[in-house]
């Protein structure tokens, strides 16, 4: 059995975006594409309806590219436990309501016992200052938080 990875929306966004002139964003795009080409097959990859909905939004051509990259990836169900844990995470890290989906990604991954949550969202998801509260909220609800990381951190050896 392969390790499991929940792919958050920033991954298909960086994977399919037009090349950026911003050096950091361009590097993230390159790392994401490298991970997708080299590492993806070493994991069982999943998304949720939240990822699909976010990837489907915005510019029609860009949304089509994002959704196309996700077509073969199985969905994890958004359960009552996931919704409850989402609220717990929002409260634990004082997340603004506009970022509630960020907590939902973590909750779905935790409820479904994902080994990893892959993201470039380092504001509300992969934030070292918030990780202890996220992990505590998950434990208090009876779940284990996945390892939250970027594609660069999950490149393997």
C-alpha positions in Angstrom: 0.0 0.0 0.0 1.3 3.4 -1.0 1.3 6.4 1.3 -1.8 8.6 0.9 -1.8 12.3 -0.2 -4.6 14.8 -0.2 -4.0 17.3 -2.9 -5.1 20.8 -1.9 -6.2 23.3 -4.7 -2.9 25.2 -4.9 -1.3 22.0 -6.4 -3.4 21.9 -9.6 -3.2 25.7 -9.7 0.6 25.8 -9.8 0.7 22.7 -12.0 -1.4 24.2 -14.8 -0.7 27.9 -14.5 0.9 29.9 -17.2 4.6 30.4 -16.4 5.1 33.3 -13.9 7.6 36.1 -14.1 7.7 36.1 -10.3 10.8 34.1 -9.3 9.2 32.4 -6.2 6.0 31.6 -8.0 7.9 30.2 -11.0 10.0 28.0 -8.7 6.8 26.7 -7.1 5.4 25.9 -10.5 8.6 24.1 -11.5 8.7 22.1 -8.3 5.1 21.2 -8.5 5.5 20.0 -12.1 8.6 18.0 -11.1 6.7 16.4 -8.2 3.8 15.6 -10.4 6.0 13.9 -13.0 8.4 12.1 -10.7 6.8 11.6 -7.3 3.0 11.3 -8.0 3.1 7.6 -8.8 4.7 6.8 -5.4 1.5 7.9 -3.6 -2.2 7.2 -3.5 -3.6 10.6 -4.3 -7.0 12.0 -3.3 -9.0 15.2 -3.5 -12.4 16.3 -2.1 -15.4 18.2 -3.6 -13.8 21.3 -2.1 -10.8 21.0 -4.3 -13.0 20.3 -7.4 -15.2 23.3 -6.7 -12.2 25.7 -6.1 -10.4 24.3 -9.2 -13.5 24.8 -11.3 -13.9 28.5 -10.4 -12.4 31.5 -12.2 -11.2 31.9 -15.7 -12.9 29.2 -17.8 -9.7 28.1 -19.7 -7.6 28.0 -16.6 -10.4 26.2 -14.7 -10.6 23.6 -17.5 -6.8 23.0 -17.2 -7.0 22.6 -13.4 -10.0 20.3 -13.6 -8.4 18.2 -16.4 -5.4 17.6 -14.1 -7.7 16.2 -11.4 -10.0 14.0 -13.5 -8.5 10.7 -12.6 -8.1 11.4 -8.9 -10.6 9.8 -6.5 -12.7 12.0 -4.2 -12.8 11.7 -0.4 -16.3 12.2 1.1 -17.0 15.3 3.0 -18.5 13.7 6.1 -20.2 15.1 9.2 -17.0 14.4 11.1 -15.1 16.5 8.6 -17.5 19.4 8.9 -17.3 19.2 12.7 -13.5 19.1 12.6 -13.5 22.1 10.1 -15.3 24.2 12.7 -12.9 23.0 15.4 -9.9 24.0 13.3 -11.4 27.4 12.4 -12.0 28.1 16.1 -8.5 26.7 17.2 -6.5 29.0 14.8 -8.9 31.9 14.7 -9.3 31.5 10.9 -11.2 34.2 9.1 -14.4 33.0 7.5 -13.1 33.7 4.0 -10.5 31.0 4.7 -12.9 28.3 6.0 -12.1 26.0 3.0 -8.5 25.9 4.2 -9.6 24.3 7.4 -12.0 22.0 5.5 -9.0 20.7 3.4 -7.2 19.8 6.6 -10.3 18.3 8.2 -11.1 16.0 5.2 -7.5 14.8 5.1 -7.5 14.1 8.8 -10.8 12.4 8.9 -9.8 10.1 6.0 -6.4 9.3 7.7 -4.3 10.8 4.9 -0.6 10.5 5.5 0.1 13.9 3.8 -1.7 17.0 2.8 0.1 18.6 -0.2 -0.2 22.4 -0.5 1.5 25.7 -1.4 -0.9 27.5 1.0 1.6 28.6 3.7 -0.7 31.2 5.1 -3.5 29.1 6.7 -2.5 25.5 6.0 1.2 24.9 6.0 2.1 27.5 8.6 4.5 26.5 11.3 2.9 28.9 13.8 -0.5 27.3 13.3 0.5 23.6 13.0 0.4 23.0 16.8 -3.1 24.3 17.1 -4.2 22.4 14.0 -2.7 19.2 15.4 -4.3 19.8 18.8 -7.8 20.4 17.2 -7.5 17.2 15.3 -6.4 15.2 18.4 -9.2 16.7 20.5 -11.7 15.5 17.9 -10.2 12.0 17.8 -8.2 12.4 14.6 -4.5 12.7 13.6 -3.5 15.6 11.4 -1.8 14.6 8.2 1.8 15.8 7.6 1.2 19.1 5.9 3.9 19.9 3.4 4.8 21.4 0.0 5.8 19.4 -3.0 9.4 20.4 -2.3 9.2 18.8 1.1 7.7 15.6 -0.4 10.2 15.1 -3.1 11.7 11.9 -1.6 15.3 11.0 -1.6 
